[in-house]
């Protein structure tokens, strides 16, 4: 997901992540993944707050993992 600059800092990211987690649970998924650039500190913080475990990938990416 991408939240455009004019809509950042309004809580939209939190709502979208909650919505995606709800859909994943409704569909019976066991794990939800998120890929982010390692310098996207706000996205990483958001994922940590939502319970995602952060794993560092090779290169410039990190992966968030949430067991449902």
N, CA, C and O of each residue as an XYZ file, in Angstrom:
272
protein
N       0.846     -1.161      0.000
C       0.000      0.000      0.000
C       0.891      1.222      0.000
O       2.009      1.181      0.513
N       0.419      2.273     -0.553
C       1.131      3.547     -0.563
C       0.149      4.623     -0.150
O      -0.963      4.692     -0.672
N       0.559      5.464      0.788
C      -0.257      6.602      1.201
C       0.426      7.846      0.653
O       1.571      8.135      1.002
N      -0.267      8.578     -0.197
C       0.295      9.780     -0.815
C       0.626     10.858      0.208
O       0.018     10.936      1.275
N       1.583     11.669     -0.138
C       2.045     12.730      0.768
C       0.919     13.585      1.360
O       0.956     13.863      2.559
N      -0.079     14.014      0.580
C      -1.117     14.875      1.167
C      -1.931     14.197      2.273
O      -2.563     14.878      3.081
N      -1.916     12.841      2.314
C      -2.742     12.114      3.282
C      -1.920     11.462      4.391
O      -2.468     10.713      5.199
N      -0.626     11.732      4.442
C       0.200     11.161      5.504
C      -0.045     11.900      6.816
O      -0.473     13.054      6.835
N       0.238     11.202      7.907
C       0.091     11.744      9.269
C      -1.368     11.959      9.667
O      -1.649     12.736     10.579
N      -2.299     11.279      8.993
C      -3.723     11.404      9.310
C      -4.325     10.103      9.850
O      -5.524     10.038     10.118
N      -3.490      9.067     10.009
C      -3.973      7.794     10.518
C      -4.476      6.836      9.457
O      -4.969      5.757      9.785
N      -4.360      7.209      8.192
C      -4.856      6.356      7.119
C      -4.073      5.046      7.042
O      -4.663      3.990      6.812
N      -2.756      5.101      7.229
C      -1.938      3.893      7.197
C      -2.374      2.888      8.246
O      -2.452      1.691      7.969
N      -2.659      3.368      9.455
C      -3.127      2.488     10.529
C      -4.436      1.811     10.138
O      -4.601      0.608     10.343
N      -5.351      2.569      9.585
C      -6.647      2.010      9.190
C      -6.495      0.989      8.068
O      -7.148     -0.054      8.084
N      -5.634      1.285      7.096
C      -5.426      0.355      5.982
C      -4.784     -0.945      6.462
O      -5.174     -2.025      6.020
N      -3.810     -0.853      7.357
C      -3.180     -2.066      7.889
C      -4.202     -2.881      8.681
O      -4.272     -4.101      8.526
N      -4.987     -2.225      9.520
C      -6.035     -2.935     10.259
C      -7.003     -3.633      9.308
O      -7.411     -4.769      9.548
N      -7.365     -2.946      8.229
C      -8.283     -3.509      7.236
C      -7.665     -4.737      6.570
O      -8.336     -5.755      6.398
N      -6.391     -4.643      6.197
C      -5.710     -5.780      5.555
C      -5.579     -6.960      6.515
O      -5.746     -8.108      6.105
N      -5.281     -6.692      7.784
C      -5.193     -7.766      8.767
C      -6.550     -8.451      8.908
O      -6.622     -9.679      8.968
N      -7.610     -7.677      8.959
C      -8.955     -8.241      9.050
C      -9.297     -9.121      7.862
O      -9.852    -10.207      8.032
N      -8.973     -8.665      6.664
C      -9.239     -9.460      5.460
C      -8.436    -10.752      5.497
O      -8.965    -11.821      5.192
N      -7.158    -10.660      5.870
C      -6.303    -11.852      5.930
C      -6.870    -12.874      6.914
O      -6.893    -14.070      6.625
N      -7.324    -12.408      8.064
C      -7.919    -13.318      9.055
C      -9.207    -13.940      8.528
O      -9.436    -15.138      8.690
N     -10.052    -13.118      7.893
C     -11.309    -13.624      7.334
C     -11.065    -14.691      6.272
O     -11.860    -15.620      6.131
N      -9.977    -14.562      5.529
C      -9.637    -15.511      4.466
C      -8.900    -16.731      4.999
O      -8.599    -17.656      4.245
N      -8.610    -16.736      6.291
C      -7.947    -17.888      6.891
C      -6.447    -17.943      6.675
O      -5.837    -19.001      6.832
N      -5.845    -16.817      6.318
C      -4.395    -16.809      6.138
C      -3.708    -16.964      7.485
O      -4.235    -16.544      8.515
N      -2.549    -17.560      7.467
C      -1.805    -17.779      8.702
C      -0.735    -16.720      8.928
O      -0.382    -16.415     10.067
N      -0.225    -16.164      7.840
C       0.870    -15.201      7.941
C       0.646    -14.069      6.951
O       0.209    -14.291      5.821
N       0.952    -12.854      7.389
C       0.862    -11.670      6.539
C       2.256    -11.058      6.464
O       2.934    -10.919      7.481
N       2.685    -10.691      5.245
C       4.008    -10.125      5.021
C       3.897     -8.705      4.498
O       2.945     -8.360      3.798
N       4.881     -7.883      4.845
C       4.961     -6.512      4.330
C       6.415     -6.239      3.962
O       7.316     -6.513      4.754
N       6.649     -5.706      2.777
C       7.996     -5.318      2.364
C       8.104     -3.805      2.371
O       7.226     -3.106      1.865
N       9.189     -3.306      2.951
C       9.404     -1.864      3.063
C      10.870     -1.544      2.819
O      11.747     -2.382      3.026
N      11.119     -0.330      2.379
C      12.501      0.130      2.303
C      13.029      0.328      3.716
O      12.292      0.778      4.593
N      14.291      0.001      3.947
C      14.858      0.074      5.296
C      14.906      1.490      5.854
O      15.005      1.670      7.068
N      14.837      2.498      4.987
C      14.857      3.876      5.492
C      13.450      4.470      5.640
O      13.303      5.665      5.895
N      12.421      3.636      5.480
C      11.042      4.083      5.684
C      10.676      3.843      7.149
O       9.914      2.932      7.475
N      11.233      4.677      8.017
C      11.118      4.490      9.457
C       9.678      4.547      9.951
O       9.316      3.835     10.887
N       8.863      5.378      9.337
C       7.459      5.485      9.762
C       6.701      4.191      9.479
O       5.927      3.727     10.316
N       6.922      3.606      8.295
C       6.243      2.346      7.959
C       6.718      1.228      8.874
O       5.911      0.408      9.312
N       8.010      1.181      9.169
C       8.545      0.154     10.053
C       7.972      0.318     11.458
O       7.609     -0.671     12.095
N       7.889      1.533     11.938
C       7.314      1.796     13.256
C       5.847      1.360     13.299
O       5.404      0.739     14.265
N       5.106      1.688     12.252
C       3.702      1.294     12.164
C       3.560     -0.221     12.229
O       2.731     -0.742     12.976
N       4.370     -0.926     11.446
C       4.282     -2.386     11.432
C       4.634     -2.972     12.796
O       3.992     -3.925     13.238
N       5.638     -2.420     13.466
C       5.981     -2.894     14.811
C       4.822     -2.675     15.770
O       4.511     -3.551     16.577
N       4.182     -1.515     15.691
C       3.042     -1.219     16.565
C       1.885     -2.177     16.321
O       1.123     -2.479     17.240
N       1.751     -2.652     15.099
C       0.672     -3.578     14.749
C       1.040     -5.032     15.032
O       0.239     -5.934     14.787
N       2.257     -5.267     15.550
C       2.645     -6.616     15.940
C       3.516     -7.363     14.955
O       3.837     -8.529     15.185
N       3.906     -6.728     13.867
C       4.770     -7.373     12.888
C       6.182     -7.516     13.450
O       6.683     -6.619     14.128
N       6.812     -8.640     13.165
C       8.224     -8.843     13.458
C       9.001     -8.339     12.244
O       8.649     -8.670     11.112
N      10.039     -7.554     12.456
C      10.811     -6.970     11.360
C      12.061     -7.805     11.117
O      12.844     -8.062     12.032
N      12.231     -8.223      9.865
C      13.399     -8.999      9.452
C      14.148     -8.210      8.388
O      13.542     -7.678      7.457
N      15.455     -8.138      8.528
C      16.265     -7.412      7.550
C      16.612     -8.331      6.390
O      17.134     -9.429      6.582
N      16.316     -7.868      5.193
C      16.604     -8.596      3.967
C      17.928     -8.102      3.403
O      18.495     -7.127      3.894
N      18.410     -8.771      2.385
C      19.592     -8.270      1.684
C      19.209     -7.014      0.917
O      18.079     -6.881      0.448
N      20.147     -6.106      0.794
C      19.878     -4.879      0.056
C      19.176     -3.849      0.911
O      19.492     -3.688      2.090
N      18.222     -3.151      0.318
C      17.583     -2.010      0.972
C      16.213     -2.321      1.559
O      15.493     -1.405      1.956
N      15.842     -3.591      1.623
C      14.495     -3.949      2.047
C      14.483     -4.574      3.438
O      15.454     -5.197      3.871
N      13.359     -4.391      4.123
C      13.044     -5.124      5.346
C      11.686     -5.782      5.141
O      10.866     -5.323      4.347
N      11.473     -6.853      5.865
C      10.204     -7.567      5.741
C       9.528     -7.599      7.100
O      10.156     -7.923      8.108
N       8.260     -7.265      7.123
C       7.452     -7.405      8.318
C       6.679     -8.707      8.223
O       6.121     -9.036      7.176
N       6.649     -9.440      9.316
C       5.967    -10.743      9.350
C       4.993    -10.728     10.523
O       5.379    -10.452     11.659
N       3.739    -11.025     10.240
C       2.719    -11.100     11.281
C       2.050    -12.473     11.207
O       1.400    -12.811     10.217
N       2.223    -13.257     12.276
C       1.525    -14.546     12.361
C       0.131    -14.280     12.889
O      -0.038    -13.668     13.944
N      -0.863    -14.740     12.156
C      -2.263    -14.452     12.498
C      -2.875    -15.523     13.358
O      -4.045    -15.424     13.728
